[in-house]
Amino acid sequence: MKSVLNFIAHNERLHWMLGIFGNFSFFLGSILFLSDEWETVGVWLFILGSGGMLISSLGKFAAWRGRQPD
């Protein structure tokens, strides 16, 4: 478990990629959600985007927490 936290704390590029993926998916899903034909796809992109943004934020918090003195 400690190695996973260490990986998360030291891999900021991953946080940025997840954040960009999350934001893009959230935005695209929001647009597709407006069409009845694409509503289901939009909902899933909305959910995936929200999850990506959440994971990115948690990773950034873990990285910040790892840099704090004990």
N, CA, C, O and CB atoms as a CASP TS submission, in Angstrom:
PFRMAT TS
TARGET T0000
AUTHOR 0000-0000-0000
METHOD Language model
MODEL 1
PARENT N/A
ATOM      1  N   MET     1       0.819  -1.197   0.000  1.00  0.00           N
ATOM      2  CA  MET     1       0.000   0.000   0.000  1.00  0.00           C
ATOM      3  C   MET     1       0.862   1.259   0.000  1.00  0.00           C
ATOM      4  O   MET     1       0.533   2.250  -0.652  1.00  0.00           O
ATOM      5  CB  MET     1      -0.931  -0.001   1.202  1.00  0.00           C
ATOM      6  N   LYS     2       1.959   1.208   0.734  1.00  0.00           N
ATOM      7  CA  LYS     2       2.843   2.364   0.802  1.00  0.00           C
ATOM      8  C   LYS     2       3.458   2.674  -0.560  1.00  0.00           C
ATOM      9  O   LYS     2       3.651   3.840  -0.903  1.00  0.00           O
ATOM     10  CB  LYS     2       3.942   2.127   1.831  1.00  0.00           C
ATOM     11  N   SER     3       3.769   1.622  -1.346  1.00  0.00           N
ATOM     12  CA  SER     3       4.343   1.853  -2.668  1.00  0.00           C
ATOM     13  C   SER     3       3.328   2.513  -3.604  1.00  0.00           C
ATOM     14  O   SER     3       3.703   3.322  -4.453  1.00  0.00           O
ATOM     15  CB  SER     3       4.836   0.532  -3.271  1.00  0.00           C
ATOM     16  N   VAL     4       2.048   2.174  -3.455  1.00  0.00           N
ATOM     17  CA  VAL     4       1.006   2.808  -4.269  1.00  0.00           C
ATOM     18  C   VAL     4       0.901   4.286  -3.911  1.00  0.00           C
ATOM     19  O   VAL     4       0.834   5.134  -4.802  1.00  0.00           O
ATOM     20  CB  VAL     4      -0.362   2.102  -4.065  1.00  0.00           C
ATOM     21  N   LEU     5       0.888   4.600  -2.635  1.00  0.00           N
ATOM     22  CA  LEU     5       0.830   5.999  -2.201  1.00  0.00           C
ATOM     23  C   LEU     5       2.064   6.766  -2.648  1.00  0.00           C
ATOM     24  O   LEU     5       1.968   7.934  -3.026  1.00  0.00           O
ATOM     25  CB  LEU     5       0.688   6.082  -0.680  1.00  0.00           C
ATOM     26  N   ASN     6       3.215   6.122  -2.608  1.00  0.00           N
ATOM     27  CA  ASN     6       4.450   6.747  -3.066  1.00  0.00           C
ATOM     28  C   ASN     6       4.371   7.041  -4.565  1.00  0.00           C
ATOM     29  O   ASN     6       4.775   8.114  -5.012  1.00  0.00           O
ATOM     30  CB  ASN     6       5.663   5.842  -2.756  1.00  0.00           C
ATOM     31  N   PHE     7       3.849   6.085  -5.339  1.00  0.00           N
ATOM     32  CA  PHE     7       3.689   6.282  -6.782  1.00  0.00           C
ATOM     33  C   PHE     7       2.757   7.458  -7.054  1.00  0.00           C
ATOM     34  O   PHE     7       3.047   8.305  -7.899  1.00  0.00           O
ATOM     35  CB  PHE     7       3.144   5.000  -7.451  1.00  0.00           C
ATOM     36  N   ILE     8       1.639   7.507  -6.338  1.00  0.00           N
ATOM     37  CA  ILE     8       0.666   8.585  -6.525  1.00  0.00           C
ATOM     38  C   ILE     8       1.275   9.934  -6.155  1.00  0.00           C
ATOM     39  O   ILE     8       1.072  10.928  -6.853  1.00  0.00           O
ATOM     40  CB  ILE     8      -0.596   8.325  -5.683  1.00  0.00           C
ATOM     41  N   ALA     9       2.011   9.961  -5.070  1.00  0.00           N
ATOM     42  CA  ALA     9       2.579  11.216  -4.583  1.00  0.00           C
ATOM     43  C   ALA     9       3.659  11.769  -5.502  1.00  0.00           C
ATOM     44  O   ALA     9       3.893  12.978  -5.507  1.00  0.00           O
ATOM     45  CB  ALA     9       3.148  11.019  -3.202  1.00  0.00           C
ATOM     46  N   HIS    10       4.321  10.921  -6.278  1.00  0.00           N
ATOM     47  CA  HIS    10       5.446  11.367  -7.093  1.00  0.00           C
ATOM     48  C   HIS    10       5.168  11.340  -8.591  1.00  0.00           C
ATOM     49  O   HIS    10       6.108  11.435  -9.381  1.00  0.00           O
ATOM     50  CB  HIS    10       6.638  10.520  -6.800  1.00  0.00           C
ATOM     51  N   ASN    11       3.932  11.215  -9.003  1.00  0.00           N
ATOM     52  CA  ASN    11       3.622  11.136 -10.422  1.00  0.00           C
ATOM     53  C   ASN    11       2.603  12.213 -10.795  1.00  0.00           C
ATOM     54  O   ASN    11       1.442  11.912 -11.072  1.00  0.00           O
ATOM     55  CB  ASN    11       3.090   9.733 -10.787  1.00  0.00           C
ATOM     56  N   GLU    12       3.049  13.469 -10.800  1.00  0.00           N
ATOM     57  CA  GLU    12       2.142  14.584 -11.062  1.00  0.00           C
ATOM     58  C   GLU    12       1.611  14.584 -12.490  1.00  0.00           C
ATOM     59  O   GLU    12       0.509  15.075 -12.734  1.00  0.00           O
ATOM     60  CB  GLU    12       2.842  15.892 -10.785  1.00  0.00           C
ATOM     61  N   ARG    13       2.368  14.045 -13.431  1.00  0.00           N
ATOM     62  CA  ARG    13       1.900  13.977 -14.816  1.00  0.00           C
ATOM     63  C   ARG    13       0.604  13.168 -14.904  1.00  0.00           C
ATOM     64  O   ARG    13      -0.301  13.508 -15.666  1.00  0.00           O
ATOM     65  CB  ARG    13       2.983  13.353 -15.725  1.00  0.00           C
ATOM     66  N   LEU    14       0.529  12.100 -14.119  1.00  0.00           N
ATOM     67  CA  LEU    14      -0.677  11.279 -14.081  1.00  0.00           C
ATOM     68  C   LEU    14      -1.877  12.089 -13.586  1.00  0.00           C
ATOM     69  O   LEU    14      -2.980  11.951 -14.114  1.00  0.00           O
ATOM     70  CB  LEU    14      -0.458  10.053 -13.184  1.00  0.00           C
ATOM     71  N   HIS    15      -1.664  12.923 -12.585  1.00  0.00           N
ATOM     72  CA  HIS    15      -2.745  13.762 -12.053  1.00  0.00           C
ATOM     73  C   HIS    15      -3.256  14.715 -13.135  1.00  0.00           C
ATOM     74  O   HIS    15      -4.462  14.893 -13.305  1.00  0.00           O
ATOM     75  CB  HIS    15      -2.258  14.563 -10.816  1.00  0.00           C
ATOM     76  N   TRP    16      -2.319  15.322 -13.860  1.00  0.00           N
ATOM     77  CA  TRP    16      -2.710  16.254 -14.919  1.00  0.00           C
ATOM     78  C   TRP    16      -3.460  15.539 -16.036  1.00  0.00           C
ATOM     79  O   TRP    16      -4.468  16.049 -16.526  1.00  0.00           O
ATOM     80  CB  TRP    16      -1.478  16.961 -15.487  1.00  0.00           C
ATOM     81  N   MET    17      -2.980  14.362 -16.447  1.00  0.00           N
ATOM     82  CA  MET    17      -3.644  13.611 -17.519  1.00  0.00           C
ATOM     83  C   MET    17      -5.053  13.201 -17.107  1.00  0.00           C
ATOM     84  O   MET    17      -5.992  13.326 -17.892  1.00  0.00           O
ATOM     85  CB  MET    17      -2.821  12.367 -17.894  1.00  0.00           C
ATOM     86  N   LEU    18      -5.203  12.711 -15.877  1.00  0.00           N
ATOM     87  CA  LEU    18      -6.535  12.339 -15.388  1.00  0.00           C
ATOM     88  C   LEU    18      -7.458  13.556 -15.294  1.00  0.00           C
ATOM     89  O   LEU    18      -8.645  13.471 -15.607  1.00  0.00           O
ATOM     90  CB  LEU    18      -6.427  11.660 -14.018  1.00  0.00           C
ATOM     91  N   GLY    19      -6.906  14.671 -14.867  1.00  0.00           N
ATOM     92  CA  GLY    19      -7.700  15.893 -14.775  1.00  0.00           C
ATOM     93  C   GLY    19      -8.175  16.375 -16.137  1.00  0.00           C
ATOM     94  O   GLY    19      -9.337  16.748 -16.296  1.00  0.00           O
ATOM     95  N   ILE    20      -7.282  16.367 -17.118  1.00  0.00           N
ATOM     96  CA  ILE    20      -7.652  16.786 -18.472  1.00  0.00           C
ATOM     97  C   ILE    20      -8.670  15.822 -19.068  1.00  0.00           C
ATOM     98  O   ILE    20      -9.653  16.253 -19.672  1.00  0.00           O
ATOM     99  CB  ILE    20      -6.406  16.869 -19.375  1.00  0.00           C
ATOM    100  N   PHE    21      -8.443  14.518 -18.902  1.00  0.00           N
ATOM    101  CA  PHE    21      -9.408  13.523 -19.373  1.00  0.00           C
ATOM    102  C   PHE    21     -10.767  13.743 -18.715  1.00  0.00           C
ATOM    103  O   PHE    21     -11.800  13.718 -19.384  1.00  0.00           O
ATOM    104  CB  PHE    21      -8.899  12.096 -19.084  1.00  0.00           C
ATOM    105  N   GLY    22     -10.757  13.956 -17.412  1.00  0.00           N
ATOM    106  CA  GLY    22     -11.999  14.162 -16.677  1.00  0.00           C
ATOM    107  C   GLY    22     -12.739  15.405 -17.130  1.00  0.00           C
ATOM    108  O   GLY    22     -13.951  15.374 -17.342  1.00  0.00           O
ATOM    109  N   ASN    23     -12.010  16.495 -17.279  1.00  0.00           N
ATOM    110  CA  ASN    23     -12.641  17.743 -17.713  1.00  0.00           C
ATOM    111  C   ASN    23     -13.215  17.626 -19.120  1.00  0.00           C
ATOM    112  O   ASN    23     -14.336  18.066 -19.377  1.00  0.00           O
ATOM    113  CB  ASN    23     -11.636  18.889 -17.658  1.00  0.00           C
ATOM    114  N   PHE    24     -12.445  17.032 -20.031  1.00  0.00           N
ATOM    115  CA  PHE    24     -12.909  16.872 -21.410  1.00  0.00           C
ATOM    116  C   PHE    24     -14.132  15.959 -21.471  1.00  0.00           C
ATOM    117  O   PHE    24     -15.109  16.273 -22.152  1.00  0.00           O
ATOM    118  CB  PHE    24     -11.784  16.308 -22.292  1.00  0.00           C
ATOM    119  N   SER    25     -14.081  14.833 -20.764  1.00  0.00           N
ATOM    120  CA  SER    25     -15.210  13.895 -20.761  1.00  0.00           C
ATOM    121  C   SER    25     -16.452  14.530 -20.145  1.00  0.00           C
ATOM    122  O   SER    25     -17.562  14.353 -20.644  1.00  0.00           O
ATOM    123  CB  SER    25     -14.843  12.615 -19.995  1.00  0.00           C
ATOM    124  N   PHE    26     -16.258  15.261 -19.072  1.00  0.00           N
ATOM    125  CA  PHE    26     -17.368  15.943 -18.398  1.00  0.00           C
ATOM    126  C   PHE    26     -18.022  16.950 -19.345  1.00  0.00           C
ATOM    127  O   PHE    26     -19.247  17.005 -19.457  1.00  0.00           O
ATOM    128  CB  PHE    26     -16.875  16.654 -17.112  1.00  0.00           C
ATOM    129  N   PHE    27     -17.201  17.736 -20.017  1.00  0.00           N
ATOM    130  CA  PHE    27     -17.698  18.750 -20.948  1.00  0.00           C
ATOM    131  C   PHE    27     -18.430  18.109 -22.124  1.00  0.00           C
ATOM    132  O   PHE    27     -19.545  18.509 -22.459  1.00  0.00           O
ATOM    133  CB  PHE    27     -16.542  19.616 -21.460  1.00  0.00           C
ATOM    134  N   LEU    28     -17.803  17.114 -22.749  1.00  0.00           N
ATOM    135  CA  LEU    28     -18.418  16.433 -23.887  1.00  0.00           C
ATOM    136  C   LEU    28     -19.706  15.725 -23.468  1.00  0.00           C
ATOM    137  O   LEU    28     -20.709  15.778 -24.180  1.00  0.00           O
ATOM    138  CB  LEU    28     -17.436  15.425 -24.503  1.00  0.00           C
ATOM    139  N   GLY    29     -19.675  15.068 -22.318  1.00  0.00           N
ATOM    140  CA  GLY    29     -20.871  14.409 -21.811  1.00  0.00           C
ATOM    141  C   GLY    29     -22.002  15.383 -21.549  1.00  0.00           C
ATOM    142  O   GLY    29     -23.168  15.067 -21.785  1.00  0.00           O
ATOM    143  N   SER    30     -21.664  16.562 -21.062  1.00  0.00           N
ATOM    144  CA  SER    30     -22.685  17.579 -20.812  1.00  0.00           C
ATOM    145  C   SER    30     -23.368  18.006 -22.105  1.00  0.00           C
ATOM    146  O   SER    30     -24.579  18.227 -22.129  1.00  0.00           O
ATOM    147  CB  SER    30     -22.068  18.795 -20.122  1.00  0.00           C
ATOM    148  N   ILE    31     -22.597  18.122 -23.173  1.00  0.00           N
ATOM    149  CA  ILE    31     -23.171  18.501 -24.468  1.00  0.00           C
ATOM    150  C   ILE    31     -24.026  17.367 -25.027  1.00  0.00           C
ATOM    151  O   ILE    31     -25.148  17.600 -25.476  1.00  0.00           O
ATOM    152  CB  ILE    31     -22.055  18.870 -25.470  1.00  0.00           C
ATOM    153  N   LEU    32     -23.501  16.136 -25.001  1.00  0.00           N
ATOM    154  CA  LEU    32     -24.238  14.995 -25.545  1.00  0.00           C
ATOM    155  C   LEU    32     -25.503  14.702 -24.743  1.00  0.00           C
ATOM    156  O   LEU    32     -26.471  14.163 -25.279  1.00  0.00           O
ATOM    157  CB  LEU    32     -23.348  13.761 -25.573  1.00  0.00           C
ATOM    158  N   PHE    33     -25.494  15.048 -23.491  1.00  0.00           N
ATOM    159  CA  PHE    33     -26.649  14.829 -22.621  1.00  0.00           C
ATOM    160  C   PHE    33     -27.881  15.601 -23.109  1.00  0.00           C
ATOM    161  O   PHE    33     -29.010  15.220 -22.800  1.00  0.00           O
ATOM    162  CB  PHE    33     -26.311  15.241 -21.186  1.00  0.00           C
ATOM    163  N   LEU    34     -27.673  16.665 -23.856  1.00  0.00           N
ATOM    164  CA  LEU    34     -28.779  17.495 -24.338  1.00  0.00           C
ATOM    165  C   LEU    34     -29.566  16.835 -25.468  1.00  0.00           C
ATOM    166  O   LEU    34     -30.722  17.190 -25.701  1.00  0.00           O
ATOM    167  CB  LEU    34     -28.249  18.830 -24.807  1.00  0.00           C
ATOM    168  N   SER    35     -28.961  15.887 -26.167  1.00  0.00           N
ATOM    169  CA  SER    35     -29.625  15.204 -27.275  1.00  0.00           C
ATOM    170  C   SER    35     -30.237  13.890 -26.790  1.00  0.00           C
ATOM    171  O   SER    35     -29.577  13.112 -26.101  1.00  0.00           O
ATOM    172  CB  SER    35     -28.631  14.945 -28.431  1.00  0.00           C
ATOM    173  N   ASP    36     -31.493  13.646 -27.150  1.00  0.00           N
ATOM    174  CA  ASP    36     -32.143  12.390 -26.752  1.00  0.00           C
ATOM    175  C   ASP    36     -31.416  11.177 -27.330  1.00  0.00           C
ATOM    176  O   ASP    36     -31.321  10.134 -26.682  1.00  0.00           O
ATOM    177  CB  ASP    36     -33.609  12.382 -27.206  1.00  0.00           C
ATOM    178  N   GLU    37     -30.908  11.322 -28.548  1.00  0.00           N
ATOM    179  CA  GLU    37     -30.236  10.212 -29.220  1.00  0.00           C
ATOM    180  C   GLU    37     -28.918   9.829 -28.535  1.00  0.00           C
ATOM    181  O   GLU    37     -28.564   8.651 -28.488  1.00  0.00           O
ATOM    182  CB  GLU    37     -29.974  10.573 -30.674  1.00  0.00           C
ATOM    183  N   TRP    38     -28.202  10.811 -28.010  1.00  0.00           N
ATOM    184  CA  TRP    38     -26.883  10.585 -27.409  1.00  0.00           C
ATOM    185  C   TRP    38     -26.906  10.681 -25.886  1.00  0.00           C
ATOM    186  O   TRP    38     -25.851  10.723 -25.252  1.00  0.00           O
ATOM    187  CB  TRP    38     -25.888  11.584 -27.961  1.00  0.00           C
ATOM    188  N   GLU    39     -28.077  10.714 -25.306  1.00  0.00           N
ATOM    189  CA  GLU    39     -28.196  10.937 -23.862  1.00  0.00           C
ATOM    190  C   GLU    39     -27.443   9.890 -23.038  1.00  0.00           C
ATOM    191  O   GLU    39     -26.744  10.243 -22.087  1.00  0.00           O
ATOM    192  CB  GLU    39     -29.659  10.937 -23.462  1.00  0.00           C
ATOM    193  N   THR    40     -27.576   8.613 -23.389  1.00  0.00           N
ATOM    194  CA  THR    40     -26.909   7.554 -22.617  1.00  0.00           C
ATOM    195  C   THR    40     -25.393   7.692 -22.687  1.00  0.00           C
ATOM    196  O   THR    40     -24.708   7.556 -21.673  1.00  0.00           O
ATOM    197  CB  THR    40     -27.330   6.169 -23.129  1.00  0.00           C
ATOM    198  N   VAL    41     -24.869   7.962 -23.879  1.00  0.00           N
ATOM    199  CA  VAL    41     -23.419   8.167 -24.027  1.00  0.00           C
ATOM    200  C   VAL    41     -22.991   9.385 -23.218  1.00  0.00           C
ATOM    201  O   VAL    41     -21.960   9.360 -22.546  1.00  0.00           O
ATOM    202  CB  VAL    41     -23.029   8.345 -25.526  1.00  0.00           C
ATOM    203  N   GLY    42     -23.782  10.445 -23.284  1.00  0.00           N
ATOM    204  CA  GLY    42     -23.472  11.655 -22.528  1.00  0.00           C
ATOM    205  C   GLY    42     -23.441  11.418 -21.032  1.00  0.00           C
ATOM    206  O   GLY    42     -22.570  11.931 -20.329  1.00  0.00           O
ATOM    207  N   VAL    43     -24.401  10.634 -20.547  1.00  0.00           N
ATOM    208  CA  VAL    43     -24.437  10.329 -19.110  1.00  0.00           C
ATOM    209  C   VAL    43     -23.184   9.573 -18.694  1.00  0.00           C
ATOM    210  O   VAL    43     -22.586   9.886 -17.665  1.00  0.00           O
ATOM    211  CB  VAL    43     -25.694   9.506 -18.758  1.00  0.00           C
ATOM    212  N   TRP    44     -22.777   8.575 -19.488  1.00  0.00           N
ATOM    213  CA  TRP    44     -21.587   7.796 -19.134  1.00  0.00           C
ATOM    214  C   TRP    44     -20.315   8.630 -19.211  1.00  0.00           C
ATOM    215  O   TRP    44     -19.429   8.479 -18.370  1.00  0.00           O
ATOM    216  CB  TRP    44     -21.461   6.585 -20.047  1.00  0.00           C
ATOM    217  N   LEU    45     -20.210   9.512 -20.208  1.00  0.00           N
ATOM    218  CA  LEU    45     -19.050  10.403 -20.271  1.00  0.00           C
ATOM    219  C   LEU    45     -19.051  11.364 -19.087  1.00  0.00           C
ATOM    220  O   LEU    45     -17.996  11.676 -18.535  1.00  0.00           O
ATOM    221  CB  LEU    45     -19.041  11.190 -21.596  1.00  0.00           C
ATOM    222  N   PHE    46     -20.219  11.826 -18.705  1.00  0.00           N
ATOM    223  CA  PHE    46     -20.377  12.697 -17.543  1.00  0.00           C
ATOM    224  C   PHE    46     -19.883  11.986 -16.286  1.00  0.00           C
ATOM    225  O   PHE    46     -19.150  12.567 -15.484  1.00  0.00           O
ATOM    226  CB  PHE    46     -21.855  13.126 -17.377  1.00  0.00           C
ATOM    227  N   ILE    47     -20.288  10.724 -16.117  1.00  0.00           N
ATOM    228  CA  ILE    47     -19.873   9.936 -14.949  1.00  0.00           C
ATOM    229  C   ILE    47     -18.370   9.677 -14.982  1.00  0.00           C
ATOM    230  O   ILE    47     -17.690   9.861 -13.972  1.00  0.00           O
ATOM    231  CB  ILE    47     -20.640   8.597 -14.897  1.00  0.00           C
ATOM    232  N   LEU    48     -17.841   9.250 -16.137  1.00  0.00           N
ATOM    233  CA  LEU    48     -16.397   8.996 -16.253  1.00  0.00           C
ATOM    234  C   LEU    48     -15.595  10.271 -16.013  1.00  0.00           C
ATOM    235  O   LEU    48     -14.564  10.246 -15.341  1.00  0.00           O
ATOM    236  CB  LEU    48     -16.061   8.418 -17.641  1.00  0.00           C
ATOM    237  N   GLY    49     -16.070  11.376 -16.559  1.00  0.00           N
ATOM    238  CA  GLY    49     -15.383  12.649 -16.360  1.00  0.00           C
ATOM    239  C   GLY    49     -15.367  13.069 -14.904  1.00  0.00           C
ATOM    240  O   GLY    49     -14.346  13.530 -14.395  1.00  0.00           O
ATOM    241  N   SER    50     -16.490  12.911 -14.239  1.00  0.00           N
ATOM    242  CA  SER    50     -16.553  13.246 -12.812  1.00  0.00           C
ATOM    243  C   SER    50     -15.591  12.383 -12.012  1.00  0.00           C
ATOM    244  O   SER    50     -14.901  12.873 -11.118  1.00  0.00           O
ATOM    245  CB  SER    50     -17.982  13.075 -12.277  1.00  0.00           C
ATOM    246  N   GLY    51     -15.548  11.092 -12.338  1.00  0.00           N
ATOM    247  CA  GLY    51     -14.620  10.182 -11.655  1.00  0.00           C
ATOM    248  C   GLY    51     -13.172  10.552 -11.913  1.00  0.00           C
ATOM    249  O   GLY    51     -12.348  10.522 -10.999  1.00  0.00           O
ATOM    250  N   GLY    52     -12.855  10.905 -13.164  1.00  0.00           N
ATOM    251  CA  GLY    52     -11.490  11.317 -13.492  1.00  0.00           C
ATOM    252  C   GLY    52     -11.065  12.560 -12.735  1.00  0.00           C
ATOM    253  O   GLY    52      -9.938  12.648 -12.248  1.00  0.00           O
ATOM    254  N   MET    53     -11.974  13.521 -12.638  1.00  0.00           N
ATOM    255  CA  MET    53     -11.655  14.744 -11.893  1.00  0.00           C
ATOM    256  C   MET    53     -11.483  14.457 -10.407  1.00  0.00           C
ATOM    257  O   MET    53     -10.605  15.026  -9.759  1.00  0.00           O
ATOM    258  CB  MET    53     -12.750  15.795 -12.097  1.00  0.00           C
ATOM    259  N   LEU    54     -12.321  13.573  -9.867  1.00  0.00           N
ATOM    260  CA  LEU    54     -12.210  13.214  -8.451  1.00  0.00           C
ATOM    261  C   LEU    54     -10.882  12.515  -8.170  1.00  0.00           C
ATOM    262  O   LEU    54     -10.185  12.868  -7.219  1.00  0.00           O
ATOM    263  CB  LEU    54     -13.384  12.310  -8.031  1.00  0.00           C
ATOM    264  N   ILE    55     -10.529  11.532  -8.986  1.00  0.00           N
ATOM    265  CA  ILE    55      -9.274  10.801  -8.788  1.00  0.00           C
ATOM    266  C   ILE    55      -8.082  11.738  -8.935  1.00  0.00           C
ATOM    267  O   ILE    55      -7.122  11.651  -8.170  1.00  0.00           O
ATOM    268  CB  ILE    55      -9.160   9.633  -9.788  1.00  0.00           C
ATOM    269  N   SER    56      -8.141  12.638  -9.920  1.00  0.00           N
ATOM    270  CA  SER    56      -7.065  13.609 -10.104  1.00  0.00           C
ATOM    271  C   SER    56      -6.905  14.496  -8.872  1.00  0.00           C
ATOM    272  O   SER    56      -5.787  14.733  -8.415  1.00  0.00           O
ATOM    273  CB  SER    56      -7.333  14.471 -11.341  1.00  0.00           C
ATOM    274  N   SER    57      -8.010  14.980  -8.340  1.00  0.00           N
ATOM    275  CA  SER    57      -7.951  15.839  -7.146  1.00  0.00           C
ATOM    276  C   SER    57      -7.426  15.084  -5.934  1.00  0.00           C
ATOM    277  O   SER    57      -6.631  15.621  -5.162  1.00  0.00           O
ATOM    278  CB  SER    57      -9.333  16.411  -6.833  1.00  0.00           C
ATOM    279  N   LEU    58      -7.865  13.844  -5.765  1.00  0.00           N
ATOM    280  CA  LEU    58      -7.361  13.038  -4.647  1.00  0.00           C
ATOM    281  C   LEU    58      -5.864  12.780  -4.791  1.00  0.00           C
ATOM    282  O   LEU    58      -5.130  12.798  -3.803  1.00  0.00           O
ATOM    283  CB  LEU    58      -8.120  11.703  -4.560  1.00  0.00           C
ATOM    284  N   GLY    59      -5.413  12.540  -6.019  1.00  0.00           N
ATOM    285  CA  GLY    59      -3.987  12.331  -6.253  1.00  0.00           C
ATOM    286  C   GLY    59      -3.176  13.580  -5.968  1.00  0.00           C
ATOM    287  O   GLY    59      -2.098  13.505  -5.377  1.00  0.00           O
ATOM    288  N   LYS    60      -3.691  14.731  -6.386  1.00  0.00           N
ATOM    289  CA  LYS    60      -2.998  15.992  -6.098  1.00  0.00           C
ATOM    290  C   LYS    60      -2.942  16.246  -4.595  1.00  0.00           C
ATOM    291  O   LYS    60      -1.939  16.742  -4.082  1.00  0.00           O
ATOM    292  CB  LYS    60      -3.697  17.168  -6.808  1.00  0.00           C
ATOM    293  N   PHE    61      -4.020  15.905  -3.889  1.00  0.00           N
ATOM    294  CA  PHE    61      -4.023  16.049  -2.436  1.00  0.00           C
ATOM    295  C   PHE    61      -2.991  15.116  -1.805  1.00  0.00           C
ATOM    296  O   PHE    61      -2.263  15.518  -0.898  1.00  0.00           O
ATOM    297  CB  PHE    61      -5.425  15.762  -1.867  1.00  0.00           C
ATOM    298  N   ALA    62      -2.926  13.865  -2.283  1.00  0.00           N
ATOM    299  CA  ALA    62      -1.949  12.908  -1.747  1.00  0.00           C
ATOM    300  C   ALA    62      -0.528  13.397  -1.996  1.00  0.00           C
ATOM    301  O   ALA    62       0.340  13.258  -1.133  1.00  0.00           O
ATOM    302  CB  ALA    62      -2.149  11.513  -2.379  1.00  0.00           C
ATOM    303  N   ALA    63      -0.288  13.971  -3.178  1.00  0.00           N
ATOM    304  CA  ALA    63       1.041  14.505  -3.480  1.00  0.00           C
ATOM    305  C   ALA    63       1.366  15.677  -2.565  1.00  0.00           C
ATOM    306  O   ALA    63       2.480  15.775  -2.049  1.00  0.00           O
ATOM    307  CB  ALA    63       1.128  14.940  -4.952  1.00  0.00           C
ATOM    308  N   TRP    64       0.402  16.564  -2.363  1.00  0.00           N
ATOM    309  CA  TRP    64       0.610  17.699  -1.468  1.00  0.00           C
ATOM    310  C   TRP    64       0.869  17.218  -0.050  1.00  0.00           C
ATOM    311  O   TRP    64       1.772  17.710   0.627  1.00  0.00           O
ATOM    312  CB  TRP    64      -0.600  18.640  -1.496  1.00  0.00           C
ATOM    313  N   ARG    65       0.069  16.248   0.397  1.00  0.00           N
ATOM    314  CA  ARG    65       0.210  15.710   1.760  1.00  0.00           C
ATOM    315  C   ARG    65       1.564  15.034   1.942  1.00  0.00           C
ATOM    316  O   ARG    65       2.160  15.105   3.017  1.00  0.00           O
ATOM    317  CB  ARG    65      -0.923  14.708   2.067  1.00  0.00           C
ATOM    318  N   GLY    66       2.046  14.381   0.893  1.00  0.00           N
ATOM    319  CA  GLY    66       3.342  13.714   0.967  1.00  0.00           C
ATOM    320  C   GLY    66       4.508  14.679   1.087  1.00  0.00           C
ATOM    321  O   GLY    66       5.576  14.306   1.573  1.00  0.00           O
ATOM    322  N   ARG    67       4.311  15.926   0.645  1.00  0.00           N
ATOM    323  CA  ARG    67       5.377  16.929   0.728  1.00  0.00           C
ATOM    324  C   ARG    67       5.372  17.692   2.043  1.00  0.00           C
ATOM    325  O   ARG    67       6.305  18.446   2.318  1.00  0.00           O
ATOM    326  CB  ARG    67       5.253  17.902  -0.412  1.00  0.00           C
ATOM    327  N   GLN    68       4.335  17.511   2.865  1.00  0.00           N
ATOM    328  CA  GLN    68       4.231  18.228   4.132  1.00  0.00           C
ATOM    329  C   GLN    68       5.148  17.597   5.179  1.00  0.00           C
ATOM    330  O   GLN    68       5.275  16.374   5.244  1.00  0.00           O
ATOM    331  CB  GLN    68       2.772  18.236   4.631  1.00  0.00           C
ATOM    332  N   PRO    69       5.785  18.434   5.995  1.00  0.00           N
ATOM    333  CA  PRO    69       6.618  17.874   7.068  1.00  0.00           C
ATOM    334  C   PRO    69       5.752  17.169   8.109  1.00  0.00           C
ATOM    335  O   PRO    69       4.610  17.557   8.354  1.00  0.00           O
ATOM    336  CB  PRO    69       7.459  18.985   7.740  1.00  0.00           C
ATOM    337  N   ASP    70       6.307  16.149   8.700  1.00  0.00           N
ATOM    338  CA  ASP    70       5.562  15.377   9.717  1.00  0.00           C
ATOM    339  C   ASP    70       5.427  16.105  11.013  1.00  0.00           C
ATOM    340  O   ASP    70       4.829  15.584  11.954  1.00  0.00           O
ATOM    341  CB  ASP    70       6.226  14.063   9.970  1.00  0.00           C
TER
END
